[in-house]
């Protein structure tokens, strides 16, 4: 009998150990721990801090940590001030928000060198415009005058420069040709430009390798004034006519499609389909590759003009609609089935998602903000004014822009905004490997330098 009782007792103890051990492991996995010094249960979150370069010193609330970057440590819920230092680099500091049972992955920190390496790759009489491809592999730029006038490309990897279109010089009867860059094809094979000679305007498709351009007006016998490349087929463009009709232009067979949609105020590409806004009772529609139209959202904020941006974040289709007259931005999540509508707090006339879709950039001539889809949080940029131009994403976590003729790299929330070089008024661009910033700057003799500033190794 005693032996049986001992065995039963042993099973009970073992079961209790397993049960309580499992509970303890689950609690630990969810950020709970027991502080034996104070005798209380603590709910903690995790901070993971990576820097480029690594092996940097970390301070939390002014206290030097024993662990350098990459740094990983759990904290009680709350906000903590972090400072990162490394010899030869500018100090980084930021308050990081710790949420119980969650990890804050601050894996984006680029420590900017105190002395930046600048490489000059070309000197031109002047440069009037720059435009990078979506992947930043190429930067197109316009030389407006002189014997080298025309459209050039700069390869951000090989640093090669090539004139792909020569602008016509002035003659006895006509003025010199002026050129404006409009858009790149997603595969970098072509660029759309606007040409002006006197009172004659032409829209031309120019190959990235050069060669004779395609004049859209002549080819399609239409006044083509608002077109952009199909991201899935660089030999097709979508054209929004002055009477708000959307059509497709096919460069291969030189055919203009029938009207795909009427009363279109704006459109954007969304993987395998087009999204567009109609006027009248403003609505958001989808147009698939077979020409099928589906109304997705009705009752958009009223405006004469709109701008759209699309992303697929963590498997959820997201559409941002900027009502430009009202300077409001509305986010529609899960837009193809049951849209969830969020009116964003910050003003904006223009919208752009970062490459992985987590952050939405929204801005106008006075305001810049980003909305974090993961945390449903808006970050309003400090020190932004009408002098800001050329806003673009440098990578998933950094913005690049020109402010008062200074090129600035900042984090997505405006933190660690660093002037990397002085410039002219043109837009900067990041390199394809996200290690350099491409910019232009004037010389004392009046010419313009094309240069790259090394941000990280």
C-alpha positions in Angstrom: 0.0 0.0 0.0 2.7 2.4 0.9 4.6 1.6 -2.3 1.4 2.3 -4.3 0.9 5.7 -2.5 4.5 6.6 -3.2 4.1 5.8 -6.9 0.8 7.8 -7.2 2.4 10.7 -5.4 5.4 10.5 -7.8 3.0 10.6 -10.8 1.2 13.6 -9.3 4.5 15.5 -8.7 5.8 14.7 -12.2 2.5 15.8 -13.7 2.6 19.0 -11.7 6.2 19.7 -12.8 5.3 19.1 -16.5 2.2 21.3 -16.3 3.8 24.2 -14.4 7.0 23.9 -16.5 4.9 24.1 -19.7 3.0 27.2 -18.3 6.4 28.7 -17.3 7.8 28.1 -20.8 4.7 29.5 -22.5 4.8 32.6 -20.2 8.5 33.0 -20.9 7.9 32.7 -24.6 5.3 35.5 -24.3 7.7 37.8 -22.5 7.0 37.0 -18.9 9.7 36.5 -16.3 9.9 36.4 -12.5 12.0 39.0 -10.7 13.2 37.2 -7.6 14.7 40.4 -6.2 11.3 42.2 -6.1 9.1 39.1 -6.1 7.0 40.2 -9.0 6.0 38.9 -12.5 7.4 41.1 -15.3 6.0 41.3 -18.8 8.9 42.1 -21.2 9.5 42.9 -24.9 12.5 42.4 -27.1 14.8 45.0 -28.8 17.0 43.8 -31.6 19.3 46.5 -32.9 21.6 46.0 -35.9 23.9 48.6 -37.4 25.9 49.0 -40.5 28.8 48.7 -39.7 28.4 46.4 -36.7 30.4 46.3 -33.5 29.2 49.7 -32.4 28.7 50.7 -28.7 25.2 50.9 -27.3 23.9 53.1 -24.5 20.4 52.7 -23.0 19.2 55.7 -21.0 22.8 56.9 -20.9 24.1 53.6 -19.5 26.8 51.8 -21.6 25.8 48.2 -22.4 28.3 45.3 -22.3 27.0 44.0 -25.6 27.8 45.8 -28.9 25.8 45.6 -32.1 24.2 43.4 -33.2 22.4 44.0 -29.9 19.6 42.0 -28.4 18.0 42.5 -25.0 14.6 42.3 -23.4 13.0 45.2 -21.5 9.9 46.0 -19.6 7.2 47.7 -21.6 7.9 51.4 -22.3 10.1 53.8 -24.3 13.9 53.7 -23.9 16.4 56.2 -25.3 19.1 54.4 -27.3 22.4 55.9 -28.4 24.9 54.1 -30.8 28.5 55.3 -31.3 31.4 54.1 -33.3 34.7 55.8 -33.9 34.7 57.6 -37.3 30.9 57.6 -37.6 28.1 60.1 -36.6 26.3 59.3 -33.4 22.9 57.7 -33.8 20.2 58.1 -31.2 16.5 57.3 -31.0 13.8 56.4 -28.5 12.6 52.8 -29.1 9.2 51.6 -28.0 9.1 48.3 -26.3 5.8 46.4 -26.4 5.3 43.4 -24.2 5.5 40.0 -26.0 6.7 41.7 -29.2 10.1 42.3 -30.8 11.1 45.7 -32.1 13.5 44.9 -35.0 15.6 48.0 -35.4 17.8 46.3 -38.0 18.0 49.3 -40.3 20.5 51.6 -38.7 23.1 53.0 -41.1 25.9 54.8 -39.2 27.0 57.6 -41.5 30.8 58.2 -41.7 32.1 61.5 -40.4 33.9 61.9 -43.7 32.1 60.7 -46.7 33.9 59.4 -49.8 32.8 61.3 -52.9 33.5 60.1 -56.4 33.0 62.4 -59.4 32.0 60.4 -62.6 31.3 63.2 -65.0 31.3 67.0 -65.7 28.7 68.5 -67.9 27.8 72.0 -69.1 24.6 71.7 -67.1 22.1 69.0 -66.0 18.4 70.1 -65.9 16.7 66.9 -64.7 17.4 63.5 -63.2 15.1 60.4 -63.1 16.0 57.0 -61.7 14.6 53.6 -62.7 12.5 51.8 -60.1 15.4 49.6 -59.1 17.9 52.5 -59.2 20.1 50.6 -61.6 20.0 53.5 -64.0 19.7 57.3 -63.6 18.5 59.2 -66.6 19.6 62.9 -66.9 19.1 65.7 -69.3 21.9 67.9 -70.5 20.0 70.9 -71.8 22.4 72.7 -74.1 25.8 72.5 -75.9 27.3 69.8 -78.1 26.4 67.1 -75.5 22.7 68.1 -75.2 20.2 65.4 -74.9 19.2 62.4 -72.7 21.9 60.5 -70.9 22.0 57.4 -68.6 24.3 56.7 -65.7 24.7 53.1 -64.6 24.9 53.1 -60.8 26.8 49.8 -60.8 29.3 50.2 -63.6 29.3 54.0 -63.5 29.2 54.1 -67.3 27.5 57.1 -68.9 25.9 57.1 -72.3 23.9 59.6 -74.4 20.9 57.7 -75.7 19.1 60.7 -77.3 20.7 63.7 -78.9 18.7 66.9 -78.7 18.4 69.0 -81.9 20.4 72.2 -81.8 18.9 75.6 -82.8 18.6 76.4 -86.5 17.9 79.6 -88.4 14.2 78.8 -88.2 13.7 76.9 -85.0 14.9 77.1 -81.4 16.9 74.3 -79.8 15.0 71.2 -78.7 14.2 70.9 -75.0 13.6 67.5 -73.4 11.8 66.4 -70.3 12.0 62.9 -68.8 8.6 61.4 -67.9 8.9 57.7 -66.9 11.0 54.6 -67.1 9.7 51.1 -68.1 9.9 48.7 -65.1 12.5 46.5 -67.0 14.7 49.6 -67.6 14.6 49.0 -71.4 12.9 52.2 -72.4 12.2 55.8 -71.2 9.4 58.1 -72.2 10.4 61.7 -72.9 8.7 64.9 -73.9 10.3 66.8 -76.7 9.7 70.5 -77.5 10.9 72.3 -80.6 9.3 75.7 -80.9 5.5 75.2 -80.6 5.7 71.5 -81.6 5.5 68.9 -78.8 6.3 65.2 -79.3 6.2 62.2 -76.9 9.0 59.8 -77.7 9.9 56.3 -76.4 13.7 56.0 -76.3 15.6 52.7 -75.9 18.0 52.5 -72.9 20.7 51.5 -75.4 20.0 54.4 -77.7 18.8 54.0 -81.3 15.9 55.8 -83.2 13.1 56.8 -80.9 9.4 56.0 -81.4 7.2 59.1 -81.8 3.9 58.2 -80.2 1.9 60.9 -81.9 3.1 59.8 -85.3 2.9 56.1 -84.6 -0.7 56.1 -83.2 -2.0 59.2 -85.0 -3.2 60.7 -81.7 -2.1 63.5 -79.4 -0.5 61.4 -76.8 0.1 63.6 -73.7 -0.4 61.4 -70.7 1.0 57.9 -71.0 3.0 55.4 -68.9 4.5 52.0 -69.4 2.7 48.8 -68.6 5.0 47.3 -65.8 4.3 43.8 -67.2 5.1 44.6 -70.8 7.5 47.4 -71.8 6.1 47.4 -75.3 2.8 48.6 -74.1 1.7 51.9 -72.5 -1.5 53.1 -71.0 -2.8 56.4 -72.2 -5.2 58.7 -70.4 -6.7 61.0 -73.0 -7.8 64.6 -72.3 -11.4 63.4 -72.3 -10.6 61.0 -69.4 -10.7 57.8 -71.5 -8.2 55.1 -70.7 -6.7 53.2 -73.6 -3.7 50.9 -74.2 -1.0 51.6 -76.8 0.8 48.6 -78.3 4.2 49.5 -79.7 4.7 46.1 -81.4 1.7 46.2 -83.7 1.1 50.0 -83.4 -2.5 49.6 -82.3 -4.6 51.7 -80.0 -7.1 49.6 -78.0 -10.8 50.5 -77.6 -11.7 52.5 -74.5 -10.9 50.4 -71.4 -12.5 52.8 -68.9 -14.4 56.1 -69.0 -14.3 59.2 -66.7 -10.9 58.2 -65.3 -9.3 60.7 -62.9 -6.2 58.7 -62.0 -4.9 55.1 -62.3 -2.1 52.9 -60.9 -0.7 49.5 -61.5 -1.5 46.7 -59.1 0.5 43.5 -60.1 -1.8 41.8 -62.7 -4.4 44.6 -63.0 -5.0 48.3 -63.1 -6.7 50.3 -60.4 -8.4 53.6 -61.3 -10.6 56.3 -59.9 -13.7 57.6 -61.8 -15.1 61.1 -61.6 -18.7 62.0 -60.9 -19.5 59.9 -57.8 -15.8 59.1 -57.1 -15.3 55.4 -57.0 -12.3 53.0 -57.1 -12.3 50.3 -59.8 -10.2 47.3 -60.9 -9.5 46.4 -64.5 -7.9 43.0 -65.1 -5.9 41.9 -68.1 -9.0 40.5 -69.8 -10.8 43.9 -69.7 -13.1 42.9 -66.8 -14.0 45.8 -64.5 -15.0 45.6 -60.9 -16.1 48.4 -58.6 -14.1 48.1 -55.3 -15.0 51.2 -53.3 -17.7 53.9 -53.7 -17.9 57.3 -52.1 -14.2 58.3 -52.2 -13.4 61.8 -50.8 -14.3 64.3 -53.6 -11.5 65.9 -55.6 -10.9 66.9 -59.2 -7.6 65.0 -59.1 -6.3 62.0 -57.3 -3.1 60.0 -56.9 -3.0 56.2 -56.2 -0.4 53.8 -54.8 -0.6 50.1 -54.4 1.2 47.5 -52.5 0.8 43.9 -51.2 1.9 43.9 -47.6 2.1 40.5 -45.9 -0.3 39.1 -48.4 -2.9 41.9 -48.0 -3.6 44.2 -51.0 -3.4 47.9 -49.9 -4.4 50.9 -51.9 -3.7 54.5 -50.8 -5.8 57.2 -52.4 -4.7 60.9 -52.2 -7.6 63.3 -52.8 -5.4 66.1 -54.0 -7.9 69.0 -53.6 -8.7 68.1 -50.0 -5.1 67.0 -49.2 -6.4 63.9 -47.6 -5.1 60.3 -47.8 -7.3 57.3 -47.4 -5.9 53.7 -47.0 -8.0 50.8 -48.2 -6.8 47.4 -46.9 -7.9 44.1 -48.3 -9.3 46.1 -51.1 -10.5 43.2 -53.3 -12.9 41.6 -50.9 -14.0 43.6 -47.8 -12.0 46.8 -47.7 -11.1 48.2 -44.4 -11.0 52.0 -44.6 -8.5 54.2 -42.7 -8.4 58.0 -43.1 -4.8 59.0 -42.3 -4.1 61.8 -39.9 -1.5 63.6 -41.9 -2.1 65.7 -45.0 -0.9 64.8 -48.4 -1.3 65.1 -52.1 1.2 62.4 -53.2 1.6 58.8 -52.0 4.3 56.2 -52.3 4.9 52.8 -50.6 8.3 51.7 -49.6 9.7 48.6 -51.4 8.3 46.0 -49.0 5.0 47.9 -48.4 5.2 48.5 -44.7 5.5 52.3 -44.9 3.4 54.7 -46.8 5.0 58.0 -47.7 2.4 60.9 -47.9 3.4 64.5 -48.7 2.5 67.8 -50.2 4.3 71.1 -50.6 4.4 71.7 -46.8 4.1 68.3 -45.1 5.8 65.0 -45.1 4.7 62.0 -43.1 4.9 58.2 -43.2 2.3 55.8 -42.0 3.4 52.4 -40.5 1.0 49.7 -41.6 2.4 47.3 -39.1 1.9 49.6 -36.1 -0.9 51.8 -37.4 1.2 54.8 -36.5 1.8 58.1 -38.3 5.2 59.7 -38.1 5.3 63.4 -39.1 8.6 64.6 -40.3 10.2 67.6 -38.5 11.8 70.5 -40.4 9.9 70.0 -43.6 9.0 72.9 -45.8 8.4 73.9 -49.4 12.1 73.6 -50.1 11.9 69.8 -50.1 12.0 68.2 -53.5 12.8 64.8 -55.0 11.4 62.6 -52.2 12.0 58.9 -52.8 12.8 55.7 -50.9 16.5 54.9 -50.6 15.7 51.4 -49.2 13.0 49.9 -47.1 13.7 52.2 -44.1 15.3 55.4 -45.5 14.1 58.4 -47.4 16.2 60.5 -49.7 15.4 64.1 -50.6 16.7 67.5 -51.6 16.2 70.3 -49.0 17.5 73.8 -49.7 20.0 72.4 -52.1 21.3 69.8 -49.6 20.9 66.1 -50.1 19.4 64.5 -47.0 19.2 60.9 -46.0 16.8 60.1 -43.1 15.1 57.2 -41.5 11.4 56.5 -42.4 10.2 58.5 -39.4 12.5 61.5 -39.9 15.1 60.4 -37.3 18.8 60.6 -38.1 18.4 63.1 -40.9 21.9 63.6 -42.2 23.1 66.0 -44.9 25.3 63.9 -47.1 26.3 66.5 -49.7 25.6 69.9 -51.0 23.8 69.9 -54.4 21.8 72.0 -56.8 18.0 71.8 -56.9 17.7 68.4 -58.6 16.4 65.1 -57.2 19.0 62.7 -55.8 18.8 58.9 -56.3 20.1 55.9 -54.5 22.3 53.3 -56.2 21.0 49.8 -56.9 23.1 48.3 -54.2 21.8 50.9 -51.7 25.4 51.9 -50.8 25.7 55.2 -52.5 23.7 58.4 -53.2 23.8 59.8 -56.7 23.6 63.6 -56.9 24.6 66.6 -59.0 26.2 69.8 -57.9 27.4 73.0 -59.5 31.1 74.0 -59.9 32.6 77.4 -59.5 32.9 77.6 -63.3 29.2 77.0 -63.9 29.4 73.4 -65.0 27.6 70.5 -63.2 29.2 67.5 -61.6 27.6 64.0 -61.5 28.8 62.2 -58.4 28.3 59.4 -56.0 28.6 59.7 -52.2 29.4 56.4 -50.4 27.0 55.9 -47.5 28.0 52.3 -46.4 30.5 49.6 -47.4 
